[in-house]
């Protein structure tokens, strides 16, 4: 049976030391291999083509719960949001979200009588 050693808390956080050590190492990643004459990648390349619910909510800048309400048709005056369901999983194409946002912008605010 292995003995457990008592935990000793020195009060020092080693994470900054590791961060400094990483900065000192030469880069072996993609940046080191790319040619400086290549143009930088567009910002859209950082956003994946297929988004899950949390990523889509971040992209649209609303909560996941509100996005679920939009999907389920509980928000009046908002057009249908195109989704792909795989079992319980809800996925969104980035282009569809961009088109949907444009559609919502052009529709403008709608007033409903109470």
C-alpha positions, -999 to +999 in steps of 0.1 A: +000+000+000+013+034-010+018+060+017+004+095+012+027+123+018+013+153+036+004+182+014+027+212+019+013+245+007+042+269+001+019+297-009+036+301-043+018+297-076+040+280-102+019+290-132+037+323-139+070+304-139+057+280-165+043+309-186+077+325-186+094+293-195+071+289-225+079+324-237+116+317-236+114+286-257+118+290-295+086+287-314+082+254-332+045+259-343+030+271-374+042+307-369+078+296-372+071+277-405+051+303-423+066+327-447+064+364-438+051+372-473+019+353-468-011+375-459-026+370-424-056+347-422-090+364-421-107+367-387-136+345-398-112+316-400-110+316-362-147+309-359-156+273-368-181+265-396-203+244-373-212+258-339-228+241-309-254+259-288-229+276-264-207+288-293-237+301-313-250+319-282-216+336-279-216+344-316-251+360-314-242+376-280-271+362-261-276+335-234-280+298-243-315+299-227-326+328-249-313+310-280-332+279-270-364+301-267-357+314-302-353+279-315-385+267-299-405+297-312-411+313-279-398+347-289-424+367-309-413+387-339-380+367-345-377+346-377-370+309-375-334+300-367-320+272-389-306+244-369-293+209-374-303+183-348-283+152-342-300+134-314-302+159-286-273+179-300-282+212-316-257+225-342-257+257-363-239+265-395-220+298-391-232+311-425-268+303-415-264+323-383-249+353-402-278+352-427-303+349-398-287+379-381-289+399-413-326+389-416-333+400-381-316+433-387-335+441-419-369+431-403-365+458-377-382+460-344-419+449-344-444+462-319-471+440-306-504+451-291-510+438-256 
